[in-house]
Amino acid sequence: MKMEPISTRRLKVQQHYLVMWPIDIWADTPKEAAQHALEIQRDPKSIATLFDVKDDAGKWTQIDLREDPEKELRALWTKNCVPQATQDEIIREIGKKAKPGTMVGPFKI
């Protein structure tokens, strides 16, 4: 990989961002919750790819780094022997109950 000269890289101004990884955890203590979240985050098979990002102006943006969340979720369900009909029903229920623009698990409706 070819690197830019340091003098060129220093001229680029980058913006500061606060990146948060929202996750709901059930635990007995805050430390236990943090430890469990860290395990999930470090698991290479984790589908925890949703981030809340705030820029210097205070604007929040939600970013999902997966290519196709529904496809990935269906692959996980199939791997865990969830019948196709059940998968379809779950997807239909999400569509019926969610308000446009909201996040429901890995889906933006």
C-alpha positions in Angstrom: 0.0 0.0 0.0 1.4 3.4 -1.0 1.4 6.0 1.7 1.1 9.7 1.1 4.1 11.7 2.3 3.7 13.0 5.9 3.8 16.6 4.7 0.7 16.0 2.5 -1.2 14.1 5.2 -0.7 16.9 7.8 -2.3 19.4 5.5 -5.7 17.6 5.5 -8.1 18.7 8.1 -10.2 16.0 9.7 -13.3 16.6 11.6 -13.8 15.3 15.2 -16.6 12.8 15.7 -18.1 11.1 18.8 -19.0 7.5 17.9 -21.3 5.6 20.2 -22.3 2.0 19.9 -25.9 1.6 21.3 -26.6 -1.8 22.8 -29.2 -3.0 25.4 -27.7 -5.4 27.9 -29.3 -7.2 30.9 -26.9 -7.6 33.7 -26.5 -7.5 37.5 -24.0 -4.7 37.6 -22.8 -1.9 35.2 -19.4 -3.6 35.0 -21.0 -6.9 34.0 -23.0 -5.1 31.4 -19.9 -3.4 30.0 -18.0 -6.7 30.0 -20.8 -8.5 28.1 -21.0 -5.6 25.6 -17.2 -5.9 25.0 -17.5 -9.6 24.3 -20.2 -8.9 21.7 -18.2 -6.1 20.2 -15.1 -8.3 19.8 -16.9 -11.3 18.5 -15.9 -11.6 14.8 -19.4 -13.1 14.0 -21.2 -10.2 15.7 -23.8 -8.3 13.7 -23.4 -5.3 16.0 -22.5 -2.8 13.3 -24.9 0.1 14.1 -23.3 3.3 15.3 -24.5 6.7 16.4 -22.1 9.4 15.2 -22.1 13.1 16.4 -20.2 15.7 14.5 -18.7 19.0 16.0 -21.9 20.8 15.2 -23.9 18.4 17.4 -25.6 16.6 14.5 -26.3 12.9 15.1 -26.2 10.4 12.3 -27.0 6.7 12.6 -24.7 4.5 10.5 -25.2 0.8 9.8 -22.0 -0.6 8.3 -23.6 -3.8 7.0 -24.2 -4.1 3.2 -27.7 -5.6 3.5 -29.1 -6.0 7.0 -32.1 -8.1 6.0 -30.0 -10.5 4.0 -27.5 -10.9 6.8 -30.2 -11.4 9.4 -31.9 -14.0 7.2 -28.6 -15.8 6.8 -28.2 -15.9 10.5 -31.8 -17.1 11.0 -31.3 -19.8 8.3 -28.0 -20.9 10.0 -30.0 -21.3 13.2 -32.8 -23.3 11.5 -35.5 -20.6 11.7 -38.0 -21.6 9.0 -38.4 -19.4 6.0 -42.1 -18.8 6.8 -41.2 -17.6 10.3 -38.5 -15.2 8.9 -41.1 -13.8 6.4 -43.6 -13.2 9.2 -41.0 -11.4 11.4 -40.1 -9.1 8.5 -43.8 -8.4 7.8 -44.5 -7.6 11.5 -41.5 -5.2 11.5 -42.9 -3.5 8.5 -46.4 -3.2 10.0 -45.4 -1.9 13.4 -42.5 0.5 12.6 -42.8 4.1 11.7 -41.0 5.3 8.6 -37.4 6.4 9.3 -37.1 4.5 12.7 -34.6 1.8 13.4 -36.0 -1.6 14.4 -33.0 -3.8 15.3 -30.8 -3.7 12.2 -33.5 -2.3 9.9 -34.2 1.3 9.0 -37.9 1.4 8.1 
